[in-house]
């Protein structure tokens, strides 16, 4: 008994989906929707990851810099807190 080939199984699955896609229109719409939502969620995930990494990098930079920049960060946080109370 031979070991199953993953690439062969994947190709057969993709060919079956493509065959059904050509035959049934609603399967075509479902696959297009899946692709669009996958891309949209990927973009949102990458944007969130970029925001978190930028925040982390700014905190690291502020913690390693001198007291003047720490004072500026504290002042900007106070200004944001005062603006949030309005």
N, C-alpha and C positions, 0 to 999 in steps of 0.2 A: 504494500500500500504506500503510495507516494504522499509526500507532505503537500498540503494545499498551498498554492501560490497566491499570495495576497494581491499582487498586481493583476493576475489573471482574473481573480474574483472581482476586483474593482472595475476592471474593464468590462466584464460581463454585466455588472450592475449598471454602469453608466450607459452601456448600449441598450439595455432593457428600458431604462428610464427615457432615453432618447427615442426609442421606438414607440413607447407609449405616448411620449410627448407629441410625436407627429400624428398619432392616431386619435388622441383625445385632447380637445382644446382646453378643457378645464385643468388638465394636468399641466399644460403649457402655462396657464395663468398662475397656477400654484408655484411652479418652479421659478417663474419670473418674480413673483412676490417674495419668495424665499430668498432669492438672490438680492433683491433690492433691500429688504429688511436686514439681511446679513451685512451688507455694505454699510447701511445706515448705522447699525449698532456698532460696527467696527470703528466707524469714524467717531461716534460719540465716546466710545471707550478710549480711543487714542487721544481725544481732546481732554477727557478727564485725567488720563495718565499724564499728559503734558502739563496740565494745571497743577497737579500734585507734585510733579518733579520740579517745576518752576518755583513753587512755594517752598519746597524742601531746600532747593539750591539757594534761594534768597535768605532763608533762615541760617543756613550754613555760612553764607557770606557775611551776614550780619553778626553772627557769633564770633567770627574770626577777625572782624575788623575792629577798628579802634572805638573809643567811647563816643566820639562825635557822631558816628553813624548809628550807634545804639541810642543816643539821645534823640536823633532824628526819627528813628523807628518808634520810639516811645511817644514822641510828640505826634506823629501821624496816627498812632493808635488812639491817643486821647482825642484827637480831632475827629476821627471816625466814630468814636463812642459818643462824643458830643453831638455829632450830626445824626446819629441813630436815635438819640433821645428826642429830637425835634418832631 
